[in-house]
Amino acid sequence: MDEGLKIAKHFIKATREILGTMAGLDAQPGTPYVKKNLVAKGDVSAVVGVTGDRTGTISVSFSRSCAIALVRGMLGDSVEDIIRDTQDAVGELSNMVSGQARAALAGEGLVMQGSTPSVIMGNGHTISHAAGKPVMAMPFSTEYGDFTVEFCF
C-alpha cells in the first residue's frame, strides 16, 4: 500500500473517533487525494507542526457551518464568544486528532512530536505546508458541512 494512504488511514480513524466523542459529529470520510494548491478547504484551520522521524505539518480546515456545529457539540449552550470559542475548539480538536494519529504511527515505528496548533480564520486563507513535499488531503462531510484534514511530511 502507498505510504501516504497507509498514514492517511490513521488520520481518518483518529478524526472520526475524536469528532464523534468530543462533539457528537458523524464525520464521513471521502477519498484521500494529493492537494495541488495552498488554499485551505475551509474558513477556519488549525496547523500543527511536527518534528521527529519526519518533519512537516498537519492541518484541519472546517467550513464555517461545520466549525459552529463543532463548537456547539463541544460546549452546548455555553458559547460566550463564538470567534474565540471556535478558535479554541478547532485548535483543541486538531491537537487531539494529530496526537491520536501520531500515537498510532509511533506504534508502527514512525515517531513524531507535535507543536501547539496555530489557528487561521478567513475565507480563502492559505496553508503553507513543507516546501516541495506532497500534501495528502482527506475530505470529510458531516450533516453540518465539510472539513478537510491534511498532512505533509
C-alpha positions as CSV (number, residue, x, y, z in Angstrom):
1,M,0.0,0.0,0.0
2,D,1.2,3.5,-0.8
3,E,2.8,5.1,2.3
4,G,0.6,8.2,2.1
5,L,-2.6,6.2,2.1
6,K,-1.3,4.0,4.9
7,I,-0.6,7.1,7.0
8,A,-4.0,8.6,5.9
9,K,-5.9,5.7,7.4
10,H,-4.6,6.6,10.9
11,F,-5.7,10.2,10.4
12,I,-9.2,9.1,9.2
13,K,-9.6,6.8,12.2
14,A,-8.5,9.4,14.7
15,T,-10.6,12.1,13.1
16,R,-13.8,10.0,13.2
17,E,-13.2,8.9,16.8
18,I,-12.3,12.4,18.1
19,L,-15.1,14.3,16.4
20,G,-17.7,11.7,17.4
21,T,-16.6,11.6,21.0
22,M,-15.9,15.2,21.6
23,A,-18.6,16.9,19.5
24,G,-21.1,14.2,18.6
25,L,-20.3,14.7,14.9
26,D,-20.5,11.8,12.5
27,A,-17.7,12.5,10.1
28,Q,-17.9,10.6,6.8
29,P,-14.6,10.3,5.0
30,G,-14.2,10.9,1.3
31,T,-11.4,9.8,-0.9
32,P,-7.9,11.0,0.0
33,Y,-6.1,12.9,-2.7
34,V,-2.8,14.9,-3.2
35,K,-3.6,18.6,-2.9
36,K,-2.4,20.8,-5.7
37,N,-2.6,24.3,-4.1
38,L,-2.2,26.2,-0.8
39,V,-5.8,27.4,-0.4
40,A,-7.5,26.0,2.6
41,K,-10.7,23.9,2.0
42,G,-12.4,25.7,4.9
43,D,-13.0,29.0,6.7
44,V,-11.1,28.1,9.9
45,S,-8.0,26.0,10.1
46,A,-5.6,24.8,12.7
47,V,-2.0,23.8,11.8
48,V,0.2,21.6,13.9
49,G,4.0,21.4,13.2
50,V,5.6,18.0,13.6
51,T,9.2,17.0,14.2
52,G,11.0,13.7,14.9
53,D,11.3,10.9,12.4
54,R,9.6,13.2,9.9
55,T,9.2,17.0,9.8
56,G,6.2,18.7,8.5
57,T,2.7,19.9,9.2
58,I,-0.8,18.6,9.9
59,S,-3.8,20.8,9.4
60,V,-7.6,20.6,9.9
61,S,-9.8,23.1,8.0
62,F,-13.5,23.4,8.8
63,S,-16.3,25.2,6.8
64,R,-18.0,27.9,8.8
65,S,-21.1,25.8,9.4
66,C,-19.2,22.7,10.5
67,A,-17.0,24.8,12.8
68,I,-20.0,26.3,14.5
69,A,-21.6,22.8,14.9
70,L,-18.3,21.6,16.3
71,V,-18.3,24.4,19.0
72,R,-21.9,23.7,19.9
73,G,-21.3,20.0,20.1
74,M,-18.4,20.6,22.5
75,L,-19.8,23.4,24.5
76,G,-23.5,23.1,24.2
77,D,-25.3,26.3,25.0
78,S,-22.4,27.8,26.9
79,V,-20.9,29.5,23.9
80,E,-19.8,33.0,25.0
81,D,-17.6,34.4,22.3
82,I,-18.2,32.4,19.0
83,I,-14.9,33.5,17.4
84,R,-12.7,32.8,20.4
85,D,-14.6,29.6,21.2
86,T,-14.3,28.5,17.5
87,Q,-10.5,29.1,17.5
88,D,-10.1,27.2,20.8
89,A,-12.3,24.3,19.7
90,V,-10.7,23.9,16.3
91,G,-7.2,24.2,17.8
92,E,-8.0,21.6,20.5
93,L,-9.7,19.1,18.1
94,S,-6.7,19.4,15.7
95,N,-4.3,18.8,18.6
96,M,-6.3,15.7,19.6
97,V,-6.6,14.3,16.1
98,S,-2.9,14.9,15.5
99,G,-1.9,13.3,18.8
100,Q,-4.1,10.2,18.3
101,A,-2.8,9.7,14.7
102,R,0.8,10.2,15.8
103,A,0.4,7.7,18.6
104,A,-0.8,5.1,16.1
105,L,2.1,5.9,13.7
106,A,4.5,5.6,16.7
107,G,3.2,2.1,17.2
108,E,4.5,1.4,13.6
109,G,7.9,3.0,14.3
110,L,7.2,6.5,13.0
111,V,7.7,8.8,16.0
112,M,6.8,12.5,15.7
113,Q,6.2,15.2,18.3
114,G,3.6,18.0,17.7
115,S,3.7,21.7,18.3
116,T,0.9,23.8,19.8
117,P,-1.7,24.4,17.0
118,S,-1.9,27.8,15.2
119,V,-5.4,28.8,14.2
120,I,-6.1,30.7,10.9
121,M,-9.5,32.2,10.1
122,G,-11.0,33.7,7.0
123,N,-12.4,32.8,3.6
124,G,-9.8,31.8,1.1
125,H,-6.8,31.7,3.6
126,T,-3.8,29.6,2.6
127,I,-1.8,27.0,4.5
128,S,1.9,26.7,3.7
129,H,3.0,23.1,4.2
130,A,6.6,21.8,3.9
131,A,8.0,23.1,0.6
132,G,8.5,20.6,-2.2
133,K,6.6,17.8,-0.4
134,P,3.2,16.4,-1.5
135,V,0.2,17.4,0.7
136,M,-2.2,14.5,1.4
137,A,-5.8,15.8,1.9
138,M,-8.6,13.8,3.4
139,P,-12.1,15.3,2.9
140,F,-14.9,14.6,5.4
141,S,-18.6,15.5,5.3
142,T,-21.0,15.9,8.2
143,E,-24.6,16.9,8.3
144,Y,-23.4,20.4,9.2
145,G,-20.8,20.9,6.5
146,D,-17.5,19.7,5.3
147,F,-13.9,19.8,6.6
148,T,-10.5,18.5,5.4
149,V,-7.5,17.0,7.2
150,E,-4.2,17.4,5.6
151,F,-0.7,16.2,6.3
152,C,2.7,16.9,4.7
153,F,6.0,15.4,5.9
